[in-house]
Amino acid sequence: MFIDKAKVFVKSGKGGDGCVSFRREKYVPLGGPDGGDGGRGGSIIFRVDTGITTLMDFKYRRKFVADPGENGGTSKCYGRDGENLLIRVPLGTIIREAESNKIVCDLSEKDSEFVLLRGGKGGKGNCKFTTPTRQAPHFAEPGMPGEEMNIVLELKLLADVGLLGFPNVGKSTFLSMTTKAKPKIANYHFTTIKPNLGVVAIDGIEPFVMADIPGIIEGASEGVGLGLEFLRHIERTRLLIHVVDISGIEGRDPFEDFVKINEELKNYSVKLWDRPQIVVANKADLLFDEEVFIEFERKVKELGYDKVYKMSAATRENVDAVIKEAARELKEIPITGLEILDEERYIPEEKKFTYDIEIERGEECDTYVVSGSFVDRLLSAVNIHDADSLRYFHKVLKNKGVLDDLRELGIQDGDMVRLDDFEFEYIL
């Protein structure tokens, strides 16, 4: 089975919490704070593995979570960092942010690696909060949370040459005659339902990779059938070999087919439509009127395509000539077909701890409710039953501008301030 698209959930590891600890040894009953820092959480890393050719592994596993960092220990021992989670994907995999469908990363080079989500930073132990006036802090910093994201993995095949054309025009036969690939071949529509790759290696030419793309039908650029799924794989090719059935044994006009396929390319992407093409009139062994090919060649060349070959993949007539022309063209075409066509990049938002303030009006006093990720993180670090910890709590509120915002909103002496379940009276 060929799997070329998968949706998964990824999450980096949470940072370990800092430790609250004090040195207690024989003859040292009142040692200072010695709580160590927490370890960093594991990151989510994607790496190209050339031994993988599909996204099959992601059909059965849809959730990837990296290890959290270890909490800090006593005696100023730092927690162990969480192990990074390495996810291996095939060459040519694109990572998209699921909600916006924007591209996060394009893994189109061998051995390339991308850190998608970084692990949370470990929290500081209580020994890091000592000051000349606060010599025994009973609080520590919690670890930073890990990042999470829903992503779509999309595989776009990497090939030098793509075989293009309607179903049942002989693309698979051509591929089997020129490479060691063994695609399924039969005389009915959509025999090929997944892309096939093969390496063309004959004497006198530089070897190149050729892809047999499943037949594209009219309306493919608008999503008819599996058109968009198939067109996606042509984006990575530098050269197109456009195959048509010149025999017309199915009652189709080869020139009309040629025009329709190019219209689908143009509707999908102008850059793809403008890519060099070699036009191949296949099944010439079944052609009984030579004028049919002559007329086809004339019309195609009038459209600006000067490379037109009459060929029979079944009898190998002109097969080598087409292959040698493709090899010659590839030498002149720069490797620029690996970029994403007309795609917008995903720019991650800067991670900030924020807060909001709402006012609940009362008869005797007002209550100012402070909520948000900043509040959750601050309260998890504070021991509300310790005087030093509360002084640190007040200092953070002042430094982060919370107290200034409360004054701007008109807080008065005696009003209440609530942060989650913790509430205190405001005093000027």
N, C-alpha and C positions, 0 to 999 in steps of 0.2 A: 504494500500500500504506500502511496506517495502522499505524505502530509506536508503541505507548504504554508500552513497558517495555524497559529495556536494562540489562545488567550490565557495568560497566567497572572498570578498575583505574586509579587516579590516584596520582601521586607528585610531591611538590614537589622542587625542586632542592637539591642539597647545597651547603653553604657552601664558599667557596674556602679553601684552606689558607693560613696565614700564611707569610711568606717568611723564610728564614734568609740574611741578607746583611750584608756589612760594607763600609763606605765605603772604596774603594780608588781614589785619584786621584794624579796627579803631585804630588809634594811632600807627599802625605798617605798615606803607606804603611800607617799603622796607624789608620785612621779607625774610628769607633765603629759599632755595629750600625745598619743602616738598612733592615731587612726590613719591608715593608708588610703591612697586613692583607688577608685574603681578602675577596672580595665576598659579599654575601648571595645565597642561592639563590633562584630564581624560585618564586613562589607559584602555587597552583591556584585560579583564580577562575571562578565560574559567573555568567553574566549573562543576563538575559531578553532575547530577541530576538523581537519580535512578528511578524517576517517568517517565522518557523519555526513549523510547525503539528504536526510529528510528531518522533519520536526516530529517524527513519530514518538519520541520519548515524552514529549509534552502533551500527548493525547491522554496519557494515564496519570500524569502528575501535573497538577495545575497550581500548586502552592509551594513557594520556596522562601524559607525564613532562615536567616543566618543566626549563628550562635550569639547570645548576649555576652557582654563582658562580665568577668567575675567581680564580685564586690571586694572592696578593700579589706585588709586584715589588720590585726594588731601589730605592734612593733614596727609601724610604718611600712608594712608589707603592701605592695601594690597588687591589685587584682590582675589575673591573667586576661589578656586580650581575647575576645571571642574570635573563633576561627572564621576566616573569610569563606563565603560560599561561592565556589567556582562552578559556573554553568556553561557547559560546552554546547556550541551550536554549529551548524554547517556554514561553510564559506558562502557568503552572499546573503546572510540573514540581516534583516532590518528590524530594529526595535522601535515600536511606536507607542506613544502614550494613548491608552485605550479610549479615554473620553474625547480627546480632541483629534485623535488619529494623526497627530503630527509626529514627525520622525525625531527620535531621540538620538539614534546612532545607526550607522551603516557599517556592518562588519564585512567588508568586501576585499580584505587583504589577508594573505596567509599569516597565521600566528598573531593576528591583531587581537587586542584585549581592550575591554572598556569597563570602567568602574561605574556602574549604574547608580547604586545607592551606597553611601558611606555609612559606616557604623556610628552609633552615638558615642559621644565623648564620655569618658568616665568621670564620675563626680569626685570632688576633692574631699579628703579625710579631714577630721576635725583639727589635726595638727596644722593644717594650712590656714586656719582662721584665728590663730593666736595673735594677739597684739599686746603692747605693754599694759593695756588696761583690761584686756580680756585674755587671761592666761589659762583658762580651763573651759574652752567652749564645749558645750554639750550638744552640738549639732554638726552635721556634715552635709555635703552637697549630694543630691541624687544624680544618677547618671542621666545623660541626655537620651531621649527616646530615639528609636531607630526610625528611618524613613520607610515609607511604603508606597507602592504604586501598582496599579493594574496596567499591564502592558500587552501588546499584541506582537508576537513574533511572526515575521513574514519572510518567506524564503523566495528570493529571486535568483534564478539560475545564472551562473556566470559562464558564458560561452562566447567564442569569437564569432561564430556564424549561427544564425537562426533560420530554420526552415519554415517558411510561411506559406499559407494557402488554405483553400477550402478543404473540408474533409474528403478523404478518398482520392486524392490527386497523386499519391505515390511518394509522399515525403518519407514514410517509414521504410519503404523499399529502398529509396535512395540512401538513407542512413545505413541500412544493413549492408548495402553494397560497398560502402566507402569506409566503414568502421567495423569494429568487432562488437558493436552494440547489437542486441537481439530483440528489437521491438516486436510486438505482436502485429502480424500482418494478415488482413482478411479483406474480402471484397464487400464491406458494408460500412456505413457512415459511423464515424466516431469509434473506429477500432482503437485509436490512440486516445486514451482519456487521462494520461499523465505524461509530462515531458520526459523525453529520453535523451541522454547525452552519449556522445561517442567521440573518440579521438581519431582524426583523419591523419594517417601517417603512410604516405607513399613515397617512393623514390623521387628525389629531385625537388621536394618542397619542404618547407618548415611545418612540422606538425601543428595542428590547431584543433580546437574543440568545437563540435557542431551539435546543436540542440534541435531535436524534432519536437516542435510545439504542436499540441493538439489542434485540429482544424478549427479555424475561426469562421464564424458565420455572420451573415448580415445582421447588424444591430449589436454586435459584440461590444462596441465601445460604450453602449448604453446599458450593458449588463445582461443582454439577451443570452440565454443559455449560461455557459460558464465563461463568457467572453472576457470579462475583466480578469478572471483568474488566469486565463491563458495569455492575454496581452501583457500581463505583468512580467512574464518570463522573457519577453522579447526585449525589454528595456535594456538588459545588460549585454546585448550583442553589438558588435561593431559593424557587422555586415549581414544583410538579409539575402537569402536565396528564395525568391518568390516562385513557387511551383504552381503551374496550372495544368489542367488536363486538356491537352490540345486535341485529343481524339473526339471529344464531345459525345462519347458513347452513352452518357447519362442525360443527354439532351440539354446540356448547359453550354452557354457561349463562353469560351475561354477569356475573351477580352472583357466581357462584362464582369466575370469573376475577378479578373485582375483589378479593374477599376473599383469594384465594391470593397475588396480587401484594403486597398490603399485609402479609401474613404474612411474605413474603420480606424486605420492607423492615424489618419489626420485628425479625426474626432477625438481620439484618445490622447495624442500628443503630437504637436507639430514637429518636435525634435525627432520623434521616432519615425514619422512619415518622411522626413528629410534624410534619413539614414540611407547610405548606398545600398542599391539592390542589384542583384543579378537575376534576370528573368529566365526561367527554365520552362519550356513547353514540353512537358513530360508525356509519356505514353505515345511516342512517335511511331512505335511499331504497330499501333492500331489505327494510324492515320492513313486514309486511302486517297485523300485529295491534297496534294502538296500546296495548292493555292490557299488552303486554310491557314497553314503556318505563315506563308508569305504575307498574307493580309494581316494576320495577328502581329507579326514582326513590325510591319509598317506602322500600324496604329500605336504600338507600344513605344517605338522610337520617336514618334511625333510627340509623345508625352514627356520626352527627355530621357528615357531609359535606353542607353545605347548597348548594353550588354544583354543580348537575347540569344538563347541557345535552344536548339531542338535536341531533345534527349529521350532516351528510353532507359529508365532505371532497371527494368526487367532484363533487357538484353545487353546492358552496359554501353549502349551507343552514346558517345559523347560524355559519358560520366567523368572520365579522367580530364577532359577538356574543361568541364565546369569546375572541378576541384582545383585544377591548376590556376584557373582564372580567379577563384576565390582566394587562393594562397597569394597570388600576385597583388590583389586588391588589399589584403590585410597588411602587406608590407608598407603600403602607402597610407593606411588609415591609422592615426594615432590612437593610443588606448585612452579614449575619452568616454567610452560607453558605459563606464562603471558608475557614473554619478546618477543620483536620483533625478528623474525628470520632473521639473515644475512642482517641487514639493516644498512645503514650509517646515522649518525646523522647530522642534519643541524647546522652549527655554524655561528651565525650572524656576519656580518662584523662590525668592530668598527666604530661608527658614527663619522666622522671628517669633519670639515669645511676646504675644500681644495681650491686651486687656481692654475690656469695655466697662463703662460705668453707667448704671441706671439708677434712677432716683425713685424711691417709694415714699410717697407723701404720707405723713401721719399727723394725728391731732396734736401730740405733745412734741414730737421730734421727727425728723426725716431720716430715712435709712438709705445710705448710698451703697449699692450692691456692685462690687468689683468682681468681674468674672473673666475667664479666658485662660489660655495656656500658661501665661505668666503667673497667674494666681496658683494654678495647680502645682507648678514647679516650685514656687516659693514656699507654699505650705508644706510640701513634702520634705523640705530642708530644715524646717523650723520646729523646734521643741517649744511649744507655747507655755509649758510649765517651768521653763528655765528663764531667769532674768536676762542673762547674757544673750540667749537666743532671741528673746523679744527685742532687745536693743539692736541686734543685727537685723531683725525683721523690719524695724522702723527705719533703719539706715537704708535698706534696699528700697523701701517705698519712697523714700526721699530722693535717692539717687536716680531712680527710674522715672521720676516725675509724677508718680501717682498722687502724692500729697498736693503738688501744684495744681494738678487737674481737678482735684476735689475742691480746692479753694476757688478756682475759676468757675466751678459749677455752683458756688454759693454755700458751701457747707458751713454750718455754724457750730459754735461751742455747744456740746451736749448732743449733737446728732450722732447717729450710729453708722458704723462702717462694717459691712459684711463681706467676707471673702469665703465663699463656699459655706462651711459650717462654723467658721470662726468669726466672731463678732466682737467689736470693741467700740468704746465711746470715744468720739473725737474731742480732743482738748487742745485749744489754741496754745 
